[in-house]
């Protein structure tokens, strides 16, 4: 997958506690600081930044969101992606983000 800058990290899948909550993974805080410093100007409303993501051999266009309570970006994981990659809550996986 092509992108200007590639970030690689390992993270755990978690689910928001709201009813019907989305599944997410949190970027490491150091990675988030780097992304925000270099690419923060690309953020749209509510801290949203368009990115390309990859888990295993599954690639997709998505967005990361800066969560001020967690002080880091979070990556939403739709059901389609979770099924393809066999991901569930508390699964630890390697993720690539391309900006």
N, C-alpha and C positions, 0 to 999 in steps of 0.2 A: 504494500500500500504506500502511496506517495503522499508526502506532506513536507512542509518546510522544515519542521522540527519534530523529532520523535521523542516521546517520553515513555519509558518502560517502568512498570512497577508491579508489585504483588499486593493484592488487597482482598478483603473479605466482603462477601455479599451480605447486605442487611436490608431489612424492610422497614419502611416508615410506619410508625405506630397508629396512624390514622386509619379509620375503617376503609378497607379496600386499598390500603397504602401501596405505593410503588416500591419496587426493589431498586437498590442503589449500591454503588461502591464508592468509597471515599478515596480521593487522591491523597497521597502523602502531603503533609503540610509543607515540606520543603519544595516539593514539586509544584504545589499550588502557588507558593510565593514566587517561584521562578516564572511560572506561566503568567501570573498577574503582573510581575515587573516587566516582562518582555512583551506581553500581548494584551495587557489589560485594556488598551485602547480599542480592541476588537469586541469588547463586551457590549452586549445589547442590554435591553431592559432586564432588571432584576439579576444582574450578574451572569447573564447567559452568554456563552461563547460557543460558536459552531466549531466542531472538530470532526475528525474521523477516528473511529475506534476499532480495535481488533482484539479479539480473544480467540486463541487457537487459530484456526484458519477462517474464522468468521469476521468479516469486515463490514462496517456500516457507517453511514453519516448520521451524526447525532449532535448533541450539545452537552457541555458541562455547565453546571450552575454553581456560582459561589454562594456557599451557605455561611452566613455571618455568624450563626450560633456555633457551628463546628469549626469556623475559621479555615475552611478548605473548600475546594471544588468537589462536587459530587457528580457521578455519572449515572444517569438512570438506565436501567436494564429492562427493556420490554420483554414480555413473555416469549416472543419469537426468538430473541437472542438467548434467553435463559434455556429454552428447550433445545436449541441447536447445540449449545455448549454444555448441556446437562448441569446447569448451575442452580443452586438452591441457597436458602439462607444459611449463613456461616460457611459457605464454600469459599476457599481461598484460591484465587486464580491470578494468573499473570495477564496483565492488560497493557496494551499499547495505545497511546493517544498521539494523533498526528495533528499539528496545527499549521 
